């Protein structure tokens, strides 16, 4: 594996000079470096290093250029002077992180990625590598964590009973368990669309910055909700715990590949405004052109086009706000998805006008207004996420149960986009301008309501049932029904419960009324069989489920010094 570069640190320096390599004098670089928090460093065979390149003697051929800027090179981890240090222990997870030190390291000039001609092009290389990498690894990890939580916590919420009722039936629990449903669906849809784009050879920096930030933040919410639902079962660490390791590792994914605060506050809209705006990038390029006279004529023409674009967006936003948005949509849309395309079309126009207001009135100060920039990132990203959900749904089974997932995910996502608009308008420093744009975009107030309690309860019920999306998730993550596995223990119990649920509930209801004799569950089962109230076969299934149910709720116990896991005794296993 290749070690990740420490892109968040100040690069070390490399100086061009002639040195000895494999017995010959060759043009190369000498450098010293000390890198921290390097991904895969303890097991790396190749180190990717970013550094500032200096050529004081003009050995690269350009005598007038002594500083080339950030450059990237690949160096074997076993190369002389390179020392891969011991590993870190990030957040208690087994994630391979460590240090890379270099003292008087000499490398041939050809070890620069792309050779000497690419000296100084390292920043672009870093950004393109990050653009691809952060759209794959961390969104995949976050999606898998969300999907494992969906499966295991859904099973737990069904199995665990309080007051003779599954805890997943309580509305307080459903308020958060419904978020697990919608957020997990959103994550899988988001991952699907982003990886499709990358698979086509693109390096979309803005899209992958969105994927990294919103995937990891959504994973944080899902796993936190899972911990709330599992309660004491979730916080007791040990081999039986199916959630604590994911919970403990959350800060790692939030931090690496660009800290999330940075991604949302600066990168998404900051890069997006350059890459996505039809005029802004070229306008800035013209302002820096050497031929000012020629550039000014082109700039003036483009500026008028830009103003025309902004006025057009304003007129369109006003029309959409009063009479409804464009119904333009893909051919694959249906009666369920069509209204959502209209909302996205409307918000897209509103966003274009709002972004131009921010850029036109704040100019470079938008970089320092990070709360506003973060809200612009939210609007942009939420529209993209909604599009991903629609695409995923349209390529799926389109069952009624999947539609419940998709509807809640879409309603929450677009409501968040709407609230980001309002948050921006309310906090914009020039209130006259923001009030005007707010009226143009939302003349009748907020068009989207929060999902209802009834809608959230319907989704929460699906979390505790077999459904097409649950079956799909089993194909995407590590899945087992091995009762000796932390995850498999919950799944095996849940699967058995789905086959005996009605009989189990009937038996427990009669048991609570005192209809069976005996002090233990096993004695009451035997009494029911003896009296012909249940069959021998059903008695065996109920007894087997009761044993698995009890076992699935047990938490690990240790000796006094937490050095050894002690054997748990399940009294119900003796009668299965």
N, C-alpha and C positions, 0 to 999 in steps of 0.2 A: 504493500500500500504506500501511497504517497502522503507525506505529512502535510497538513494544512498550513498555510502561511499565517503568521500572526498579523492580520490586516489591521487590527485595531491599535497596534503599537507604532511608534516612530521607527521608520526603517533604519537598519544599520547601513554602513557605507562600504562601498567597494571602490578601490583605486586601480586604474589600468596601469600595468607595467609588465616588463618581460621577466619571466621566472622559469624555474626548472620544473618540467613535468615529464615523467617517465624517461628521464635521462636526456631530455632535449630542452633547449631554450625556446619557449613559446610565449606568444602574447596572451596575457590573462589578467586576472584580478586577484588582488590580495584583500582580505577582509577579516574583521573581527565582529562577532555578533553574539547576542544573548537573547534568546527567544523564550517566552513563557506561554503556557496554556496552548500548546500545539496539539491539534487533533492527530491522533494515531502515532504520535512521536515515539512512544516506547516500542512499537512494533514496525516502525517505518524502515523501508530499505532505500527510499529516496526522499530527500528533503526539498520542499519547494520554498525558496528563500526570496523575499522581496527586500531590496536595498536601494539606497541612493548611489548612483554611479558617477564617479569623477574621473576625468582624464586630463590631469594638469599638464602633461607633456604632449598632448595632441596625438597620441599613438593610434587612435582610431581613424586618423586621416583628416580631421577637421581641426586645424590649429587654433581657430577662433572660438571653439566650443570646449569648455572645460567641465561643465556640469550638464549631465544628461538626464538627471532626475531618476524617478523610480524605475527600476529594472528587475526582472525576474530571472532566476536561474534554477536549474535542477541539479542537486548535488547528492551523490551516493552517501548514505548515512555512515558508511565505513571509510569515507575519505579522510585523509590525514588532516588532523586539526579539528574535525567535527566530533563532538561528543554528545550523544543522546543520553540525557540524564534519566533518573528514576521517574516513575509515573506519579501523577497527581491522583487525588481521590475526590473527584467532583461530585458533591451532593450525595455521597454514599452509594453512587451507582458504579457499575464496572466499566464505565466509559473510558476508553484509552486516551488519556491526556498526559502530556509531559513536557519536558524542556529540551531545547536544542542549543548547545553552546558551540561557538567557533572561535579558535584562537590561531591567528596567523595562517588562515586558510588560503591556499592559492588554487585557483581553478582556471582552466583554459577558457579563452574567450568564447569558444564554441559551446560552452555549457550554458550560456545565456539562451533562454528559450527563443528559438528562431535565429540564433547567431548574433554577430555584432551589429547587423543592420537593424535589429530590434532593441538595441540599447535605448533606454528611455521610454519604451512602450509598455512598461510593467503595470502602470495603473489601469490601462485598458484591459490587459490580460487578467488582472485581479478582478476587475468588475465583471468581465465576461465569465470567468470561472465561477464567481459568486452567483452570477445570474442563473447559471445552470444548476450549480450545486445546491443552493438554498431553495430551489424549486423542487428538489427531489427528496433529499435525505430527511430534512426536518418535517416537511409536510407529510411524508410517508410515515415517519415515526409518530407524529401527532395523530394522524388518522388511525393508525393501528391502535394507539392507546385509547382513543375514543371508542373504537369498535370493540375492543376487549372490555372496556367499561360498560358499554351498551349490553353486551352479552352477559357478563358476570353480575353486574348490579341489577339488571332486569331479572335474572334468575333469583338473586337474593331477595329482591323486593316481593317476589311471588312466594318464595319458600318461607321467609321469616314472617311469623304471625305475632300480632299483639292484640289482645282482647278478642281472640279467635278470628282475626281478620288480617289478611296479608298487609304488610306495612305499605306496599305500593298502592293500596286502595285509599289511604288517607290523603285528603286533599293537600295538606301541607307538604307531603312527600311528592305528590303529583306536580306541584308547582315547579319543583326542580327536576324531577324525573322526566317531565315533558321536554325540558331543555336538553337533556341527554339525547332524547329522540331526535329533535330538530337539529341540534348541533352536530350529531354524528352523521346524519344524512347530508348536511351541508359540507362537512369535511370530506366525505367520500366523493361528493359531486365536484368540489373544488379541486381535490387531488386529481380526479379524472381529467378535468379540462386542462389543468396546468401541464400534466405529463403528456397529454396529447399534443399540446403546443411545442413542448420540448422535443418530443419524438419526431416532429416534422422538421427539426433542425434549427429552430429559432433559439435566440438567446435574449428573451424578453425580460430585461432587468426590472421593469416596473411590476410586471405580473408576478415574478418570483419573489420580489420584496413583499408584495401583498400576501402571497402564499405563505411565506415564512412567518410574517407577523400574525396574520389572522388564524392560521392553522395552530400555531403554538399557543396563542392566547385562548383559542377555543378549546384546545386540549386541556389547558389549565382549568377552565370552567367546568368541563365535563368531569374530570377526575375529582375536582373539589366537590362537585355535587354527589359523585359516587361515595366519597368519604362521608359526607353528611348523611346519606341514606344508610350506609352500612354501620355507622356509629361505632360502638365498641368492637364489633367484628372487624372493622377496617383499620383501627389504630393499633391493634396488638400484632406486632411484627413477629415473623417466623415463617417457616416453610409452608404453612397453611394460608398465609395472607396472599390474596390475589390482587390487591390494589395498592398496598403501601409503597412498594418499590417504584411504581409509576408516579405516585404522589411525590415521593422524595426526589425524583429525578426531574421534576417539572422545571426548576430554575435553570437547569443546564440548557435545555432547548430554547428557553426564553433568552438566554444570554449569548449563545454562540452564533456565528455567522451574522453578526451585527445585532447589537442589543435592541430589544423590541422598542424601547422608547425612541431610540435613534431612527429605527426603520419607519415608525409611524410619523414622528414629528418632522423629519427632514427628507427621508429618502423617497417615499412613495409619491407625494405631490411634487417634491423638489425635482426628482428625475422625470416624473410624468409630465410636468408642465413643459419641460424641454422636448421630450420625446414624442408627446401626443398632440401638442398644440400645432395647428396647421401653419402658423406664421412665426411664432416667438423665437424659435431656434435660429431661423434664417435671419431674422431681424437683428439678433444679437451678433451673429457672425458678420453682418454688414457693418455694424458699428465698429468692429475691430479690423476692418479691411484697410490695406495700405493705400489703395487708390480711393481717397475719400470722395473726390468729385463724382466718379462713376458710381461708387457705392451709395452716395446720397440720392441720386436719381432712382436707383433701384429700391432703396429704402422707402422713399416717399411713395412710390407706387404700391409697395407692399403694405405700408402703413394704412393707406386708403382701403386696401383690400381687407386689412385687419379690422378697421372700423366698420366696414360694411358687413363683415362676418359677425361682429358683436351686435350690431343693430338687427341683423337678421335673426340672431339667437334670441334677442330681446322680444322681437315681434312674434317669433314662434312660441317662446315661453308664455307670453301673454295669451296667445290664441289657445294653447294647450290648457292653460289654467282656467279659461272661461268656457271652452267648448269641448275639451277632451283631447287627448293626445293622438298621435298617429297610430293606426292599427297595423302598421307594417310588422311582419313577423315571418318566421320560417314556415315552409310548407308542412313541416312536421308538427306544428302546433295544433292544439285541439281546444275545445270549449273551456277546459280547465286552465290552460296556460295562456290563452289569448289576452285576458285582462291584465296579466302580469307584464306582458310585452308592452302594452300601452303605458303602464306605469313607468317602466324602464325607459321607454322613449321620451316620456315627459321629463323624468328626472335627469336624463342625459342632456337634454336641452337646457334645463335649469342649471345644471352643473357647469356647462360651458359658459353661460352668462355670468354665473357667480364667480367662477375662476377668473374670468376676464376682469371683473370688478376688482377682485383682490390684487391681481397682477398690475392692473392699470393704476390703481390708487395707492397701493403700498409699494409697488416695484420691488427693489431688493430687500426692503424691510420685511417682506413675507417670510424670509429665512429666519428672522428673529421672532416673528409671531408664531411660535411653534404650536401653540394651542389651536390657532386658526388653521395652520397647515395640517395639523393632525385631523381636524374635522373635515377638511377637504380630502384628505386621504381616506377617511371613513366613507364619505359619499362615493368617491370613485370606486373604492374597493367593494362596497356593499352592492353597487350596481353590477360589478363584475361577478361577484359571488352569486347574485340572483340569476344572472345569465347562466352560470355554471350549473345551478340547481335545475333550471329549466331544461338545459341540454341533457343532463344526466337522467332526469325523469323521462324525457322524450325518447331516450335510448334504452330505457328500462322496460319493466313489465307493465307499467301503467295500471297496476291493480288498485282497487279502492283503498287498501291498507297502505300501499306506497304513496298514494295521493295524500293521505293524512300526514305522512312524514313531510312530503314536499310542500304542502300548503302551509304547515306551521313554520317550516324553515324559510319559505318565501315571505310570509307575513312578518316574521320577526326581522328578517334581513332588510326589507324595504322600509319597515317602520324605523329601524335604526338609521337608515340613510336619511329619512325625513327629519328625524330628530337632530341629526348632524347639521342639516341645513339650518334649522331653527337656532341651534346653538351658535352657529357661525354668525347668522344675522344679528342675534341678540348681543354678541360680543365684538362685533366689528367696530373699530375705532371711529369710523365716519358714519354715524347713525343715519344721516339723511340719505346717503347712497344705499346703505343696506336695507333701510325701510322701503325705499323705492323698488329695489330688486326683489325684496320679499313680497311686496304687493303684486309685482309682475308675475312671479313664480307661483304664489299661493294666494290668489285673490279671495278665496273662500275659506282660508284657514287650512288646517291639516287634512289632507284627503285620506289618510290611512289611520286606522284605529289599531290599538294593541290587540293581539290575539286574545280571545275571550277565555274565561275559565273553563267553559264547556269544551272548547277546542283543545285546550291543554290537557284536560282530563282524558279526552278521547285518545290523544297521542300517548299519554302515560299508561293507559290500559294496554296499548299495543306493545309497550316495552316488556310486559309480563306475559306475552302470548307468542306462540309460533306465528310468524308472518313472513311474507316473501322477502322483505328487506333483511330480517334476521337470518333467514336461510342464506341470503347472498353474503352476509358478513362472515359466515362460517367458511366461505371459500377464500376470503381475503386475509385472514389472520391465522395464527397458530390455533388449531382447534382440536380438542381432545375431550373424551368423556371418561378418561382414566380416573377412577375415584381416589387414587393416590396422588394426583396432581392438584395443585392449588386451584387452578381454573377448572380442570376436569371434574373435580369434586362437586362444584356448584352446578356445572352443566349436566352431569349424570343425574343429580337429584332433581333438577328442573325437568329433564326429559321424562323421568319416571312420574313426576307429579302430573304432567300433562295427560298421562294415560289413566290416572286414578283420581283426578281432582274432584269430580262430582261425588264419587263414592267416599273419598276422604272427608269432604265437607259434610256429607250426610252422616257419616259415622261420628265425627267430632261434635256435630250438633246434637245428635242423640246422646252422646257421651256426656255433654254438658248438662243435659236434662236428667241425668242419673238413670238412664234406661238400661245400662249394663252394670253387672256386678263385678267387683274386684278393685283392688287398690292400685294396681299397675296397669299400664296400657296393654301389656300382654295378657293379663288376666281378663280384662274387659273384652279383648278380641276373642279369647277362648270362650267366654260366656256367650258372645254373639253367635259363634259357630255352633255351640252346643244347643242353643235355642233355635237354630235354623234361620237366624236373622241375616246372616251373610254366609257365602259359600267358603269352602276351604281355600279355593283358588284366590278369592278376593282377600281373605284373611292373610294369605302369604304375601300378596302384593302390598297390602296396607302395612304389614309388619316390616317388610323390606323397605318401604318408603320411610317409615318412621325412623328406622335405623340410619338411613342415609340423611334424612332431615336433621337429626340430632348431630350426626357427625359433621355435616356441612356447617353447622353453627359453632363448632368447637374452635377455640383459639389455642395457639401454642403456649406451653408453659416451660419454664427454664429453672435451672438451679439458682441458688442465691446470687451467684456471680455472673449470671447470664451466659455461661460458657457452654452449657449442654442442654439440648432440647430433651425434655422428659416425655415419656410415653403417655399418651392420653388413653383413658379407659372409656369405652362407649358401652354402657350397660345394655343397650338395645341390640348390640351385635350378637349377643349370646342366644337370642331367640329368633334370629333370622334363618 
